[in-house]
Amino acid sequence: MKTMKAVRIHSYGGPEVLVHEDAPCPHPGDGEVLVRVHAAGINPVDWKIREGHLKEMIHHAFPLVLGWDVSGVVASLGPGVTRLKVGDEVFSRPEISRDGAYAEFIVIKEAEVALKPKSIDHVHAAALPLAGLTVWQSLFDAGGLSAGQRVLIHGAAGGVGHIAVQLAKWKGAHVIGTASARNHDVLRELGANQIVDYATVRFETAVEPVDVVFDTMGGEIQERSWKVLKPGGILVSIAQPPGAEIAAAHGVRQAFVFTQPNAAQLAEISRLVDAGKLKAIVETILPLSDATRGQELSQRGHTHGKIVLRVV
Ligand SMILES: NC(=O)c1ccc[n+]([C@@H]2O[C@H](COP(=O)([O-])OP(=O)(O)OC[C@H]3O[C@@H](n4cnc5c(N)ncnc54)[C@H](OP(=O)(O)O)[C@@H]3O)[C@@H](O)[C@H]2O)c1
């Protein structure tokens, strides 16, 4: 059997359960493609799954390859694949219940794959699918953000936040972000209209009422966010399901988003990148064998932009 290098876990646990080892090279089945991974993005969900936080929700088989953000080249096609061909440069946020992209190869359903932006390399393309889809599904699908509305983005300098700032600007919204002071210049460059230093200012005292709050934090940040919403506004969280009752008590709406694969939305994101409207900031690039260090950095909770593993 052909083997590949992969970073896998054989049980839930701390960073020490990540093993860089030989693993069987997967084969594409019906409607699937084999992708030669060039780069794999690291996201907080990777170490949350490694620690077992999602085990009630997603049933994984061990050993498990982590990592669900990928850019690479189609290496072979399973039966029934019609849209893609061998050699296509693609990116994806694949289904999270299956083996991920900390590996030389990954099998992905064709329906979850889009052509990568032509104007950027694989490392930057691998930083986009998960964050890009998260923002699209949160701000646009759930939040209904439209031109002229005001949006507050918590954690605006993070992997998801810095994409949210740009997509909200592209939509024509007035964008307010929270971030520590060292990230303010870059957020201004990305188009934020107002930036609040969460370390020194309580955002609810500095922000005029908004139509949409994008909550990437949960906890007390979410609790304090209700009062900055306009009547009928909406809090969209990706961190913690907000309660329907508390939203109703504040006269506003709420939604929780768990990001889903979506090739059509990825294609839109790809077009926006090539049109110069959207870019991923990559803070740290590491080799595949350094996935442990990448996850440790992510877990500190102060990533600016993204952390990406370069595989080729
Ligand atoms: N539900 C879903 O489908 C989904 C999808 C994607 C992500 N998520 C979750 O969303 C969260 C954010 O993801 P991410 O990839 O953006 O994480 P990340 O890249 O680690 O970014 C976290 C950011 O939060 C900022 N931050 C820390 N404490 C803060 C505070 N009190 N107020 C405001 N900002 C603060 C940090 O900025 P400073 O350096 O300025 O402190 C950092 O840039 C994670 O919990 C992740 O698991 C959920």
The ligand as an ORCA input file, in Angstrom:
! r2SCAN-3c Opt
* xyz 0 1
  N     -18.616     27.834     14.731
  C     -17.750     27.739     13.727
  O     -18.022     27.141     12.680
  C     -16.396     28.401     13.859
  C     -15.653     28.649     12.706
  C     -14.428     29.299     12.838
  C     -13.975     29.686     14.107
  N     -14.730     29.402     15.194
  C     -14.279     29.803     16.536
  O     -14.161     31.225     16.556
  C     -13.119     31.602     17.422
  C     -12.170     32.544     16.684
  O     -11.518     31.832     15.645
  P     -10.241     32.447     14.921
  O      -9.774     31.455     13.934
  O     -10.517     33.836     14.470
  O      -9.229     32.518     16.174
  P      -7.795     33.208     16.261
  O      -7.202     33.302     14.894
  O      -7.067     32.489     17.317
  O      -8.078     34.710     16.697
  C      -8.417     35.046     17.953
  C      -8.333     36.586     18.040
  O      -9.061     36.979     19.172
  C      -8.509     38.186     19.651
  N      -8.908     38.315     21.039
  C      -8.506     37.608     22.120
  N      -9.190     38.031     23.199
  C     -10.040     39.016     22.789
  C     -11.018     39.841     23.418
  N     -11.270     39.744     24.732
  N     -11.713     40.734     22.669
  C     -11.489     40.847     21.360
  N     -10.574     40.102     20.676
  C      -9.865     39.204     21.406
  C      -7.037     38.054     19.393
  O      -6.579     39.338     19.038
  P      -5.459     40.156     19.841
  O      -4.142     39.593     19.423
  O      -5.721     41.545     19.372
  O      -5.717     39.896     21.299
  C      -6.943     37.126     18.173
  O      -6.589     37.868     17.020
  C     -12.473     30.309     17.917
  O     -13.016     29.973     19.180
  C     -12.898     29.275     16.873
  O     -12.928     27.952     17.368
  C     -15.929     28.766     15.101
*
